[in-house]
Amino acid sequence: MAAFAIVSNHFQAMLVFAVVVSVAFAVLTKRGFTEQAKYALWAFLAFLLVAVGIGWILYPFSQ
Amino acid sequence: MRAMVSDSATGKEKETGHAAVSNVRGTWTAVAAWAVPGLGHLMLRRWTSAAAYFVCVGGLALAGLLMRGAVFGPSATDIFDRLGFFADLGAGAFYFLAHTFQSIAPDVAHASGDYGTRMFATAGILNLLTVLEAYEIGSGRRA
């Protein structure tokens, strides 16, 4: 297997990381399914936003 | 008065005894939680947390290995490699079985291998957080 077949680019690797860590943080810090689901979604979106934001800021330096 | 002192002394002894039992229980739970992600919570009958931690830590560790991430050994000389070793070691069984899951050698020359290294380390750190939670619940410090 070349690499992880499902993860074929940087964004997908980041998605897998963000999903798993968000869910783990939610279960660790919140009690009750609704609270956990809300927190997991919030953390996941925050991961995405920050990653895309930092990528966007750093883009000129990669040229 | 003597009876009161005696009662209070017995109460204190009982309290100390309970605390010792709780600490032992917490320690065993923490060891189990480290050895197999989720096992500590399983022992505490926290079924959902146990399943979630096993899937999250296991999933992240396996993804890291399948992306050909590097797993640090105990003989690391560089301080960052040593930190990586302690992070990786946190994954418990997944650390010791890493070579079973990873049939091809690590490849950190490519981005996916580098991501894999970070994912495996993150799995270890996440598991250490679950170990702390298992200890706190097992020793009665957290509901």
N, CA and C atoms of all chains as a GROMACS GRO file, in nm:
protein
  618
    1MET      N    1   0.086  -0.119   0.000
    1MET     CA    2   0.000   0.000   0.000
    1MET      C    3   0.089   0.124   0.000
    2ALA      N    4   0.066   0.214  -0.094
    2ALA     CA    5   0.152   0.333  -0.107
    2ALA      C    6   0.152   0.415   0.020
    3ALA      N    7   0.039   0.455   0.061
    3ALA     CA    8   0.022   0.524   0.190
    3ALA      C    9  -0.117   0.484   0.234
    4PHE      N   10  -0.175   0.555   0.325
    4PHE     CA   11  -0.311   0.525   0.366
    4PHE      C   12  -0.402   0.556   0.246
    5ALA      N   13  -0.466   0.451   0.189
    5ALA     CA   14  -0.538   0.466   0.063
    5ALA      C   15  -0.646   0.574   0.067
    6ILE      N   16  -0.714   0.588   0.182
    6ILE     CA   17  -0.824   0.685   0.191
    6ILE      C   18  -0.768   0.828   0.195
    7VAL      N   19  -0.651   0.844   0.257
    7VAL     CA   20  -0.593   0.977   0.269
    7VAL      C   21  -0.499   0.999   0.152
    8SER      N   22  -0.545   1.078   0.055
    8SER     CA   23  -0.461   1.097  -0.063
    8SER      C   24  -0.404   1.238  -0.072
    9ASN      N   25  -0.451   1.331   0.009
    9ASN     CA   26  -0.390   1.464   0.006
    9ASN      C   27  -0.385   1.526   0.146
   10HIS      N   28  -0.322   1.642   0.155
   10HIS     CA   29  -0.299   1.709   0.284
   10HIS      C   30  -0.430   1.741   0.354
   11PHE      N   31  -0.528   1.788   0.277
   11PHE     CA   32  -0.655   1.829   0.336
   11PHE      C   33  -0.727   1.709   0.399
   12GLN      N   34  -0.723   1.596   0.331
   12GLN     CA   35  -0.788   1.477   0.385
   12GLN      C   36  -0.719   1.429   0.513
   13ALA      N   37  -0.587   1.439   0.514
   13ALA     CA   38  -0.512   1.401   0.635
   13ALA      C   39  -0.555   1.491   0.751
   14MET      N   40  -0.569   1.619   0.721
   14MET     CA   41  -0.610   1.715   0.823
   14MET      C   42  -0.754   1.688   0.870
   15LEU      N   43  -0.840   1.648   0.776
   15LEU     CA   44  -0.979   1.615   0.812
   15LEU      C   45  -0.985   1.497   0.909
   16VAL      N   46  -0.909   1.393   0.876
   16VAL     CA   47  -0.907   1.274   0.964
   16VAL      C   48  -0.859   1.312   1.103
   17PHE      N   49  -0.751   1.390   1.108
   17PHE     CA   50  -0.695   1.435   1.235
   17PHE      C   51  -0.798   1.517   1.313
   18ALA      N   52  -0.862   1.612   1.244
   18ALA     CA   53  -0.956   1.703   1.310
   18ALA      C   54  -1.078   1.628   1.365
   19VAL      N   55  -1.131   1.535   1.287
   19VAL     CA   56  -1.249   1.458   1.330
   19VAL      C   57  -1.218   1.379   1.457
   20VAL      N   58  -1.107   1.304   1.451
   20VAL     CA   59  -1.074   1.215   1.563
   20VAL      C   60  -1.043   1.294   1.690
   21VAL      N   61  -0.962   1.398   1.677
   21VAL     CA   62  -0.924   1.476   1.797
   21VAL      C   63  -1.045   1.551   1.854
   22SER      N   64  -1.132   1.601   1.767
   22SER     CA   65  -1.252   1.673   1.814
   22SER      C   66  -1.342   1.580   1.895
   23VAL      N   67  -1.363   1.459   1.842
   23VAL     CA   68  -1.450   1.364   1.913
   23VAL      C   69  -1.387   1.324   2.047
   24ALA      N   70  -1.256   1.300   2.047
   24ALA     CA   71  -1.189   1.261   2.173
   24ALA      C   72  -1.196   1.374   2.276
   25PHE      N   73  -1.173   1.497   2.233
   25PHE     CA   74  -1.182   1.611   2.325
   25PHE      C   75  -1.324   1.626   2.380
   26ALA      N   76  -1.422   1.606   2.292
   26ALA     CA   77  -1.562   1.621   2.334
   26ALA      C   78  -1.598   1.519   2.441
   27VAL      N   79  -1.557   1.394   2.419
   27VAL     CA   80  -1.589   1.288   2.517
   27VAL      C   81  -1.513   1.311   2.647
   28LEU      N   82  -1.390   1.365   2.635
   28LEU     CA   83  -1.309   1.390   2.755
   28LEU      C   84  -1.365   1.504   2.841
   29THR      N   85  -1.416   1.607   2.775
   29THR     CA   86  -1.450   1.728   2.852
   29THR      C   87  -1.598   1.747   2.880
   30LYS      N   88  -1.685   1.683   2.804
   30LYS     CA   89  -1.829   1.706   2.821
   30LYS      C   90  -1.902   1.580   2.863
   31ARG      N   91  -2.014   1.598   2.932
   31ARG     CA   92  -2.100   1.487   2.972
   31ARG      C   93  -2.234   1.503   2.902
   32GLY      N   94  -2.288   1.392   2.853
   32GLY     CA   95  -2.416   1.397   2.782
   32GLY      C   96  -2.393   1.409   2.633
   33PHE      N   97  -2.472   1.332   2.558
   33PHE     CA   98  -2.449   1.322   2.414
   33PHE      C   99  -2.463   1.456   2.342
   34THR      N  100  -2.566   1.534   2.378
   34THR     CA  101  -2.590   1.660   2.308
   34THR      C  102  -2.473   1.755   2.327
   35GLU      N  103  -2.428   1.768   2.451
   35GLU     CA  104  -2.314   1.855   2.481
   35GLU      C  105  -2.190   1.811   2.405
   36GLN      N  106  -2.169   1.679   2.404
   36GLN     CA  107  -2.051   1.625   2.336
   36GLN      C  108  -2.056   1.650   2.186
   37ALA      N  109  -2.176   1.628   2.128
   37ALA     CA  110  -2.191   1.648   1.983
   37ALA      C  111  -2.168   1.794   1.947
   38LYS      N  112  -2.223   1.885   2.028
   38LYS     CA  113  -2.206   2.028   2.003
   38LYS      C  114  -2.058   2.066   2.010
   39TYR      N  115  -1.991   2.018   2.113
   39TYR     CA  116  -1.850   2.052   2.133
   39TYR      C  117  -1.764   1.994   2.021
   40ALA      N  118  -1.794   1.869   1.983
   40ALA     CA  119  -1.716   1.803   1.877
   40ALA      C  120  -1.730   1.881   1.746
   41LEU      N  121  -1.852   1.924   1.715
   41LEU     CA  122  -1.875   1.999   1.592
   41LEU      C  123  -1.801   2.133   1.597
   42TRP      N  124  -1.811   2.199   1.712
   42TRP     CA  125  -1.744   2.329   1.729
   42TRP      C  126  -1.593   2.313   1.715
   43ALA      N  127  -1.536   2.213   1.780
   43ALA     CA  128  -1.390   2.192   1.775
   43ALA      C  129  -1.346   2.157   1.633
   44PHE      N  130  -1.428   2.074   1.565
   44PHE     CA  131  -1.394   2.034   1.428
   44PHE      C  132  -1.391   2.156   1.336
   45LEU      N  133  -1.494   2.240   1.347
   45LEU     CA  134  -1.499   2.359   1.262
   45LEU      C  135  -1.384   2.455   1.296
   46ALA      N  136  -1.351   2.463   1.425
   46ALA     CA  137  -1.239   2.549   1.466
   46ALA      C  138  -1.107   2.499   1.408
   47PHE      N  139  -1.090   2.366   1.410
   47PHE     CA  140  -0.969   2.306   1.350
   47PHE      C  141  -0.959   2.345   1.202
   48LEU      N  142  -1.073   2.328   1.131
   48LEU     CA  143  -1.076   2.356   0.988
   48LEU      C  144  -1.044   2.502   0.961
   49LEU      N  145  -1.113   2.589   1.035
   49LEU     CA  146  -1.099   2.733   1.014
   49LEU      C  147  -0.954   2.777   1.039
   50VAL      N  148  -0.898   2.733   1.150
   50VAL     CA  149  -0.761   2.773   1.186
   50VAL      C  150  -0.661   2.718   1.082
   51ALA      N  151  -0.679   2.592   1.043
   51ALA     CA  152  -0.586   2.530   0.948
   51ALA      C  153  -0.592   2.602   0.812
   52VAL      N  154  -0.713   2.626   0.764
   52VAL     CA  155  -0.727   2.694   0.634
   52VAL      C  156  -0.675   2.838   0.647
   53GLY      N  157  -0.705   2.903   0.759
   53GLY     CA  158  -0.659   3.040   0.782
   53GLY      C  159  -0.507   3.048   0.783
   54ILE      N  160  -0.442   2.959   0.856
   54ILE     CA  161  -0.294   2.960   0.862
   54ILE      C  162  -0.236   2.928   0.725
   55GLY      N  163  -0.298   2.831   0.656
   55GLY     CA  164  -0.253   2.796   0.521
   55GLY      C  165  -0.262   2.916   0.427
   56TRP      N  166  -0.370   2.990   0.442
   56TRP     CA  167  -0.394   3.107   0.356
   56TRP      C  168  -0.290   3.215   0.385
   57ILE      N  169  -0.261   3.237   0.514
   57ILE     CA  170  -0.163   3.339   0.553
   57ILE      C  171  -0.023   3.300   0.506
   58LEU      N  172   0.010   3.172   0.516
   58LEU     CA  173   0.145   3.127   0.481
   58LEU      C  174   0.165   3.106   0.331
   59TYR      N  175   0.056   3.107   0.255
   59TYR     CA  176   0.065   3.077   0.111
   59TYR      C  177   0.168   3.164   0.037
   60PRO      N  178   0.173   3.298   0.058
   60PRO     CA  179   0.271   3.380  -0.014
   60PRO      C  180   0.416   3.338   0.011
   61PHE      N  181   0.444   3.284   0.130
   61PHE     CA  182   0.583   3.246   0.162
   61PHE      C  183   0.627   3.119   0.090
   62SER      N  184   0.530   3.043   0.039
   62SER     CA  185   0.566   2.919  -0.030
   62SER      C  186   0.602   2.944  -0.177
   63GLN      N  187   0.578   3.067  -0.223
   63GLN     CA  188   0.604   3.097  -0.365
   63GLN      C  189   0.753   3.126  -0.390
   64MET      N  190  -1.554   1.156   7.644
   64MET     CA  191  -1.450   1.225   7.567
   64MET      C  192  -1.358   1.124   7.500
   65ARG      N  193  -1.320   1.021   7.582
   65ARG     CA  194  -1.230   0.920   7.528
   65ARG      C  195  -1.297   0.846   7.410
   66ALA      N  196  -1.428   0.818   7.431
   66ALA     CA  197  -1.504   0.750   7.325
   66ALA      C  198  -1.507   0.833   7.199
   67MET      N  199  -1.524   0.966   7.217
   67MET     CA  200  -1.529   1.054   7.101
   67MET      C  201  -1.396   1.054   7.025
   68VAL      N  202  -1.286   1.061   7.103
   68VAL     CA  203  -1.154   1.060   7.041
   68VAL      C  204  -1.133   0.930   6.966
   69SER      N  205  -1.175   0.820   7.033
   69SER     CA  206  -1.159   0.688   6.972
   69SER      C  207  -1.241   0.678   6.843
   70ASP      N  208  -1.367   0.729   6.849
   70ASP     CA  209  -1.453   0.726   6.730
   70ASP      C  210  -1.390   0.805   6.615
   71SER      N  211  -1.340   0.923   6.654
   71SER     CA  212  -1.284   1.009   6.550
   71SER      C  213  -1.159   0.944   6.490
   72ALA      N  214  -1.081   0.876   6.577
   72ALA     CA  215  -0.961   0.808   6.527
   72ALA      C  216  -0.999   0.695   6.432
   73THR      N  217  -1.104   0.619   6.469
   73THR     CA  218  -1.149   0.509   6.383
   73THR      C  219  -1.200   0.564   6.249
   74GLY      N  220  -1.273   0.674   6.259
   74GLY     CA  221  -1.324   0.737   6.137
   74GLY      C  222  -1.211   0.778   6.044
   75LYS      N  223  -1.107   0.837   6.108
   75LYS     CA  224  -0.992   0.881   6.028
   75LYS      C  225  -0.924   0.762   5.961
   76GLU      N  226  -0.909   0.654   6.039
   76GLU     CA  227  -0.846   0.533   5.985
   76GLU      C  228  -0.926   0.479   5.867
   77LYS      N  229  -1.061   0.480   5.887
   77LYS     CA  230  -1.149   0.431   5.780
   77LYS      C  231  -1.132   0.516   5.656
   78GLU      N  232  -1.127   0.650   5.679
   78GLU     CA  233  -1.112   0.743   5.567
   78GLU      C  234  -0.981   0.718   5.493
   79THR      N  235  -0.873   0.700   5.572
   79THR     CA  236  -0.742   0.673   5.512
   79THR      C  237  -0.745   0.542   5.435
   80GLY      N  238  -0.812   0.443   5.492
   80GLY     CA  239  -0.825   0.313   5.426
   80GLY      C  240  -0.898   0.325   5.294
   81HIS      N  241  -1.010   0.401   5.296
   81HIS     CA  242  -1.088   0.422   5.173
   81HIS      C  243  -1.004   0.493   5.068
   82ALA      N  244  -0.928   0.595   5.113
   82ALA     CA  245  -0.844   0.671   5.019
   82ALA      C  246  -0.740   0.581   4.956
   83ALA      N  247  -0.681   0.493   5.040
   83ALA     CA  248  -0.578   0.402   4.988
   83ALA      C  249  -0.638   0.306   4.885
   84VAL      N  250  -0.756   0.252   4.918
   84VAL     CA  251  -0.824   0.160   4.825
   84VAL      C  252  -0.856   0.233   4.695
   85SER      N  253  -0.906   0.357   4.707
   85SER     CA  254  -0.940   0.436   4.588
   85SER      C  255  -0.817   0.462   4.503
   86ASN      N  256  -0.705   0.493   4.570
   86ASN     CA  257  -0.582   0.520   4.494
   86ASN      C  258  -0.534   0.396   4.421
   87VAL      N  259  -0.543   0.281   4.487
   87VAL     CA  260  -0.501   0.155   4.423
   87VAL      C  261  -0.591   0.127   4.303
   88ARG      N  262  -0.722   0.145   4.323
   88ARG     CA  263  -0.818   0.122   4.214
   88ARG      C  264  -0.789   0.217   4.098
   89GLY      N  265  -0.764   0.343   4.132
   89GLY     CA  266  -0.733   0.443   4.030
   89GLY      C  267  -0.607   0.408   3.953
   90THR      N  268  -0.506   0.361   4.025
   90THR     CA  269  -0.380   0.326   3.961
   90THR      C  270  -0.397   0.210   3.865
   91TRP      N  271  -0.469   0.105   3.910
   91TRP     CA  272  -0.492  -0.010   3.821
   91TRP      C  273  -0.572   0.029   3.699
   92THR      N  274  -0.670   0.116   3.720
   92THR     CA  275  -0.751   0.162   3.607
   92THR      C  276  -0.665   0.239   3.508
   93ALA      N  277  -0.576   0.323   3.564
   93ALA     CA  278  -0.489   0.403   3.477
   93ALA      C  279  -0.394   0.312   3.398
   94VAL      N  280  -0.340   0.211   3.463
   94VAL     CA  281  -0.249   0.118   3.395
   94VAL      C  282  -0.323   0.046   3.280
   95ALA      N  283  -0.446   0.002   3.311
   95ALA     CA  284  -0.526  -0.066   3.208
   95ALA      C  285  -0.558   0.030   3.093
   96ALA      N  286  -0.591   0.155   3.128
   96ALA     CA  287  -0.625   0.255   3.026
   96ALA      C  288  -0.505   0.283   2.936
   97TRP      N  289  -0.386   0.279   2.996
   97TRP     CA  290  -0.265   0.302   2.914
   97TRP      C  291  -0.236   0.180   2.826
   98ALA      N  292  -0.245   0.062   2.884
   98ALA     CA  293  -0.210  -0.060   2.811
   98ALA      C  294  -0.298  -0.080   2.689
   99VAL      N  295  -0.429  -0.069   2.707
   99VAL     CA  296  -0.522  -0.081   2.594
   99VAL      C  297  -0.616   0.039   2.600
  100PRO      N  298  -0.608   0.129   2.502
  100PRO     CA  299  -0.695   0.247   2.505
  100PRO      C  300  -0.842   0.210   2.524
  101GLY      N  301  -0.905   0.268   2.624
  101GLY     CA  302  -1.047   0.243   2.650
  101GLY      C  303  -1.071   0.137   2.756
  102LEU      N  304  -0.969   0.055   2.784
  102LEU     CA  305  -0.990  -0.055   2.880
  102LEU      C  306  -1.017  -0.004   3.022
  103GLY      N  307  -0.951   0.105   3.058
  103GLY     CA  308  -0.973   0.163   3.191
  103GLY      C  309  -1.117   0.206   3.210
  104HIS      N  310  -1.173   0.269   3.107
  104HIS     CA  311  -1.312   0.313   3.115
  104HIS      C  312  -1.408   0.194   3.109
  105LEU      N  313  -1.365   0.090   3.038
  105LEU     CA  314  -1.445  -0.033   3.034
  105LEU      C  315  -1.455  -0.093   3.174
  106MET      N  316  -1.343  -0.091   3.249
  106MET     CA  317  -1.342  -0.141   3.386
  106MET      C  318  -1.432  -0.057   3.476
  107LEU      N  319  -1.447   0.071   3.440
  107LEU     CA  320  -1.531   0.160   3.520
  107LEU      C  321  -1.676   0.162   3.469
  108ARG      N  322  -1.706   0.073   3.376
  108ARG     CA  323  -1.839   0.060   3.316
  108ARG      C  324  -1.883   0.188   3.243
  109ARG      N  325  -1.788   0.258   3.185
  109ARG     CA  326  -1.820   0.374   3.102
  109ARG      C  327  -1.810   0.327   2.957
  110TRP      N  328  -1.915   0.259   2.914
  110TRP     CA  329  -1.911   0.189   2.785
  110TRP      C  330  -1.886   0.284   2.668
  111THR      N  331  -1.963   0.394   2.665
  111THR     CA  332  -1.953   0.486   2.551
  111THR      C  333  -1.814   0.548   2.543
  112SER      N  334  -1.765   0.595   2.660
  112SER     CA  335  -1.631   0.657   2.662
  112SER      C  336  -1.526   0.556   2.619
  113ALA      N  337  -1.538   0.432   2.670
  113ALA     CA  338  -1.441   0.328   2.636
  113ALA      C  339  -1.436   0.306   2.485
  114ALA      N  340  -1.555   0.293   2.425
  114ALA     CA  341  -1.560   0.269   2.280
  114ALA      C  342  -1.504   0.388   2.204
  115ALA      N  343  -1.543   0.509   2.248
  115ALA     CA  344  -1.497   0.630   2.178
  115ALA      C  345  -1.345   0.642   2.186
  116TYR      N  346  -1.288   0.616   2.304
  116TYR     CA  347  -1.143   0.630   2.319
  116TYR      C  348  -1.069   0.524   2.239
  117PHE      N  349  -1.123   0.402   2.239
  117PHE     CA  350  -1.056   0.296   2.163
  117PHE      C  351  -1.057   0.330   2.014
  118VAL      N  352  -1.172   0.373   1.964
  118VAL     CA  353  -1.183   0.405   1.821
  118VAL      C  354  -1.095   0.526   1.787
  119CYS      N  355  -1.098   0.630   1.871
  119CYS     CA  356  -1.021   0.751   1.841
  119CYS      C  357  -0.870   0.726   1.847
  120VAL      N  358  -0.824   0.670   1.957
  120VAL     CA  359  -0.679   0.646   1.973
  120VAL      C  360  -0.633   0.541   1.872
  121GLY      N  361  -0.708   0.431   1.862
  121GLY     CA  362  -0.673   0.325   1.769
  121GLY      C  363  -0.677   0.373   1.625
  122GLY      N  364  -0.781   0.447   1.591
  122GLY     CA  365  -0.796   0.498   1.454
  122GLY      C  366  -0.682   0.590   1.416
  123LEU      N  367  -0.649   0.681   1.508
  123LEU     CA  368  -0.540   0.776   1.480
  123LEU      C  369  -0.406   0.704   1.470
  124ALA      N  370  -0.382   0.608   1.559
  124ALA     CA  371  -0.256   0.534   1.557
  124ALA      C  372  -0.245   0.452   1.428
  125LEU      N  373  -0.354   0.384   1.391
  125LEU     CA  374  -0.350   0.302   1.269
  125LEU      C  375  -0.334   0.389   1.145
  126ALA      N  376  -0.405   0.502   1.143
  126ALA     CA  377  -0.393   0.594   1.029
  126ALA      C  378  -0.247   0.640   1.017
  127GLY      N  379  -0.187   0.673   1.131
  127GLY     CA  380  -0.046   0.716   1.131
  127GLY      C  381   0.047   0.609   1.078
  128LEU      N  382   0.023   0.486   1.120
  128LEU     CA  383   0.110   0.376   1.075
  128LEU      C  384   0.089   0.346   0.927
  129LEU      N  385  -0.039   0.348   0.884
  129LEU     CA  386  -0.067   0.319   0.743
  129LEU      C  387  -0.016   0.430   0.650
  130MET      N  388  -0.001   0.551   0.706
  130MET     CA  389   0.055   0.661   0.626
  130MET      C  390   0.208   0.658   0.629
  131ARG      N  391   0.261   0.551   0.685
  131ARG     CA  392   0.406   0.526   0.693
  131ARG      C  393   0.477   0.628   0.782
  132GLY      N  394   0.410   0.659   0.892
  132GLY     CA  395   0.473   0.747   0.990
  132GLY      C  396   0.579   0.673   1.069
  133ALA      N  397   0.674   0.749   1.126
  133ALA     CA  398   0.782   0.688   1.204
  133ALA      C  399   0.739   0.672   1.349
  134VAL      N  400   0.784   0.563   1.410
  134VAL     CA  401   0.759   0.539   1.553
  134VAL      C  402   0.895   0.543   1.622
  135PHE      N  403   0.908   0.631   1.722
  135PHE     CA  404   1.038   0.649   1.787
  135PHE      C  405   1.068   0.537   1.886
  136GLY      N  406   1.193   0.494   1.887
  136GLY     CA  407   1.235   0.388   1.980
  136GLY      C  408   1.295   0.448   2.107
  137PRO      N  409   1.321   0.362   2.207
  137PRO     CA  410   1.376   0.412   2.333
  137PRO      C  411   1.521   0.457   2.324
  138SER      N  412   1.589   0.422   2.215
  138SER     CA  413   1.732   0.456   2.204
  138SER      C  414   1.756   0.593   2.141
  139ALA      N  415   1.649   0.674   2.133
  139ALA     CA  416   1.663   0.806   2.071
  139ALA      C  417   1.762   0.893   2.150
  140THR      N  418   1.850   0.962   2.079
  140THR     CA  419   1.951   1.045   2.146
  140THR      C  420   1.910   1.193   2.147
  141ASP      N  421   1.846   1.236   2.038
  141ASP     CA  422   1.801   1.375   2.026
  141ASP      C  423   1.685   1.401   2.124
  142ILE      N  424   1.679   1.520   2.180
  142ILE     CA  425   1.574   1.551   2.278
  142ILE      C  426   1.434   1.544   2.215
  143PHE      N  427   1.422   1.588   2.090
  143PHE     CA  428   1.291   1.583   2.023
  143PHE      C  429   1.249   1.439   1.993
  144ASP      N  430   1.348   1.358   1.957
  144ASP     CA  431   1.319   1.216   1.934
  144ASP      C  432   1.274   1.150   2.064
  145ARG      N  433   1.338   1.193   2.174
  145ARG     CA  434   1.302   1.135   2.304
  145ARG      C  435   1.159   1.176   2.342
  146LEU      N  436   1.127   1.302   2.315
  146LEU     CA  437   0.989   1.349   2.340
  146LEU      C  438   0.891   1.269   2.254
  147GLY      N  439   0.933   1.246   2.129
  147GLY     CA  440   0.850   1.167   2.037
  147GLY      C  441   0.830   1.026   2.091
  148PHE      N  442   0.936   0.971   2.150
  148PHE     CA  443   0.927   0.836   2.207
  148PHE      C  444   0.823   0.833   2.320
  149PHE      N  445   0.830   0.932   2.409
  149PHE     CA  446   0.734   0.934   2.521
  149PHE      C  447   0.591   0.954   2.471
  150ALA      N  448   0.576   1.038   2.368
  150ALA     CA  449   0.442   1.059   2.310
  150ALA      C  450   0.391   0.929   2.249
  151ASP      N  451   0.478   0.863   2.172
  151ASP     CA  452   0.439   0.737   2.106
  151ASP      C  453   0.406   0.628   2.208
  152LEU      N  454   0.487   0.624   2.313
  152LEU     CA  455   0.469   0.521   2.417
  152LEU      C  456   0.331   0.532   2.482
  153GLY      N  457   0.275   0.651   2.482
  153GLY     CA  458   0.143   0.673   2.540
  153GLY      C  459   0.034   0.590   2.474
  154ALA      N  460   0.057   0.548   2.350
  154ALA     CA  461  -0.046   0.471   2.277
  154ALA      C  462  -0.059   0.328   2.328
  155GLY      N  463   0.026   0.288   2.423
  155GLY     CA  464   0.013   0.155   2.486
  155GLY      C  465   0.032   0.041   2.388
  156ALA      N  466  -0.069  -0.044   2.377
  156ALA     CA  467  -0.058  -0.164   2.293
  156ALA      C  468  -0.026  -0.128   2.149
  157PHE      N  469  -0.080  -0.016   2.103
  157PHE     CA  470  -0.055   0.022   1.963
  157PHE      C  471   0.092   0.053   1.939
  158TYR      N  472   0.162   0.101   2.044
  158TYR     CA  473   0.306   0.127   2.031
  158TYR      C  474   0.380  -0.006   2.017
  159PHE      N  475   0.346  -0.100   2.105
  159PHE     CA  476   0.419  -0.227   2.104
  159PHE      C  477   0.386  -0.313   1.981
  160LEU      N  478   0.266  -0.290   1.924
  160LEU     CA  479   0.227  -0.368   1.805
  160LEU      C  480   0.250  -0.290   1.676
  161ALA      N  481   0.317  -0.176   1.687
  161ALA     CA  482   0.333  -0.088   1.569
  161ALA      C  483   0.396  -0.162   1.451
  162HIS      N  484   0.497  -0.243   1.480
  162HIS     CA  485   0.565  -0.311   1.370
  162HIS      C  486   0.479  -0.420   1.308
  163THR      N  487   0.381  -0.467   1.383
  163THR     CA  488   0.288  -0.567   1.328
  163THR      C  489   0.195  -0.500   1.227
  164PHE      N  490   0.148  -0.380   1.265
  164PHE     CA  491   0.054  -0.310   1.177
  164PHE      C  492   0.125  -0.248   1.056
  165GLN      N  493   0.251  -0.207   1.078
  165GLN     CA  494   0.322  -0.137   0.970
  165GLN      C  495   0.417  -0.234   0.901
  166SER      N  496   0.369  -0.287   0.786
  166SER     CA  497   0.450  -0.388   0.717
  166SER      C  498   0.562  -0.324   0.636
  167ILE      N  499   0.541  -0.198   0.593
  167ILE     CA  500   0.644  -0.130   0.513
  167ILE      C  501   0.718  -0.032   0.605
  168ALA      N  502   0.845  -0.006   0.576
  168ALA     CA  503   0.924   0.085   0.659
  168ALA      C  504   0.868   0.227   0.653
  169PRO      N  505   0.888   0.306   0.761
  169PRO     CA  506   0.839   0.444   0.761
  169PRO      C  507   0.901   0.525   0.647
  170ASP      N  508   0.828   0.624   0.602
  170ASP     CA  509   0.878   0.708   0.493
  170ASP      C  510   0.847   0.854   0.527
  171VAL      N  511   0.938   0.915   0.602
  171VAL     CA  512   0.912   1.054   0.643
  171VAL      C  513   0.965   1.155   0.541
  172ALA      N  514   1.018   1.104   0.429
  172ALA     CA  515   1.064   1.194   0.324
  172ALA      C  516   0.944   1.256   0.253
  173HIS      N  517   0.829   1.189   0.262
  173HIS     CA  518   0.708   1.243   0.200
  173HIS      C  519   0.615   1.299   0.308
  174ALA      N  520   0.529   1.390   0.264
  174ALA     CA  521   0.440   1.459   0.359
  174ALA      C  522   0.352   1.360   0.434
  175SER      N  523   0.301   1.257   0.364
  175SER     CA  524   0.208   1.164   0.430
  175SER      C  525   0.277   1.090   0.546
  176GLY      N  526   0.406   1.056   0.527
  176GLY     CA  527   0.481   0.990   0.633
  176GLY      C  528   0.500   1.082   0.753
  177ASP      N  529   0.525   1.209   0.722
  177ASP     CA  530   0.543   1.308   0.829
  177ASP      C  531   0.412   1.327   0.906
  178TYR      N  532   0.301   1.335   0.833
  178TYR     CA  533   0.169   1.346   0.898
  178TYR      C  534   0.143   1.222   0.984
  179GLY      N  535   0.181   1.108   0.928
  179GLY     CA  536   0.161   0.981   1.001
  179GLY      C  537   0.235   0.980   1.134
  180THR      N  538   0.358   1.034   1.132
  180THR     CA  539   0.438   1.042   1.256
  180THR      C  540   0.365   1.126   1.360
  181ARG      N  541   0.312   1.240   1.316
  181ARG     CA  542   0.239   1.331   1.409
  181ARG      C  543   0.110   1.265   1.458
  182MET      N  544   0.043   1.194   1.367
  182MET     CA  545  -0.084   1.130   1.406
  182MET      C  546  -0.060   1.024   1.513
  183PHE      N  547   0.047   0.947   1.496
  183PHE     CA  548   0.075   0.842   1.596
  183PHE      C  549   0.109   0.906   1.730
  184ALA      N  550   0.189   1.014   1.726
  184ALA     CA  551   0.224   1.083   1.851
  184ALA      C  552   0.099   1.142   1.916
  185THR      N  553   0.008   1.196   1.834
  185THR     CA  554  -0.116   1.252   1.888
  185THR      C  555  -0.201   1.142   1.953
  186ALA      N  556  -0.202   1.024   1.891
  186ALA     CA  557  -0.276   0.912   1.950
  186ALA      C  558  -0.222   0.882   2.090
  187GLY      N  559  -0.089   0.885   2.104
  187GLY     CA  560  -0.027   0.860   2.234
  187GLY      C  561  -0.064   0.965   2.337
  188ILE      N  562  -0.061   1.091   2.296
  188ILE     CA  563  -0.094   1.201   2.389
  188ILE      C  564  -0.242   1.194   2.428
  189LEU      N  565  -0.328   1.166   2.329
  189LEU     CA  566  -0.472   1.153   2.359
  189LEU      C  567  -0.494   1.042   2.460
  190ASN      N  568  -0.422   0.931   2.440
  190ASN     CA  569  -0.439   0.819   2.533
  190ASN      C  570  -0.393   0.856   2.673
  191LEU      N  571  -0.288   0.937   2.682
  191LEU     CA  572  -0.241   0.980   2.814
  191LEU      C  573  -0.348   1.064   2.884
  192LEU      N  574  -0.421   1.145   2.804
  192LEU     CA  575  -0.531   1.224   2.862
  192LEU      C  576  -0.641   1.132   2.915
  193THR      N  577  -0.671   1.026   2.839
  193THR     CA  578  -0.774   0.932   2.885
  193THR      C  579  -0.726   0.855   3.009
  194VAL      N  580  -0.594   0.833   3.018
  194VAL     CA  581  -0.538   0.766   3.136
  194VAL      C  582  -0.561   0.852   3.260
  195LEU      N  583  -0.535   0.982   3.246
  195LEU     CA  584  -0.557   1.074   3.358
  195LEU      C  585  -0.703   1.073   3.401
  196GLU      N  586  -0.794   1.076   3.301
  196GLU     CA  587  -0.937   1.075   3.334
  196GLU      C  588  -0.975   0.945   3.404
  197ALA      N  589  -0.922   0.833   3.353
  197ALA     CA  590  -0.953   0.702   3.414
  197ALA      C  591  -0.904   0.698   3.557
  198TYR      N  592  -0.785   0.756   3.582
  198TYR     CA  593  -0.731   0.757   3.719
  198TYR      C  594  -0.821   0.839   3.810
  199GLU      N  595  -0.863   0.955   3.761
  199GLU     CA  596  -0.947   1.043   3.843
  199GLU      C  597  -1.082   0.978   3.875
  200ILE      N  598  -1.140   0.914   3.776
  200ILE     CA  599  -1.270   0.847   3.799
  200ILE      C  600  -1.250   0.727   3.891
  201GLY      N  601  -1.146   0.649   3.863
  201GLY     CA  602  -1.119   0.528   3.942
  201GLY      C  603  -1.089   0.558   4.088
  202SER      N  604  -1.022   0.670   4.113
  202SER     CA  605  -0.988   0.703   4.251
  202SER      C  606  -1.096   0.789   4.319
  203GLY      N  607  -1.205   0.812   4.246
  203GLY     CA  608  -1.319   0.884   4.305
  203GLY      C  609  -1.304   1.035   4.309
  204ARG      N  610  -1.206   1.087   4.236
  204ARG     CA  611  -1.188   1.232   4.236
  204ARG      C  612  -1.274   1.302   4.132
  205ARG      N  613  -1.333   1.222   4.046
  205ARG     CA  614  -1.418   1.278   3.940
  205ARG      C  615  -1.538   1.185   3.923
  206ALA      N  616  -1.654   1.246   3.904
  206ALA     CA  617  -1.777   1.165   3.889
  206ALA      C  618  -1.785   1.105   3.750
   0.00000   0.00000   0.00000
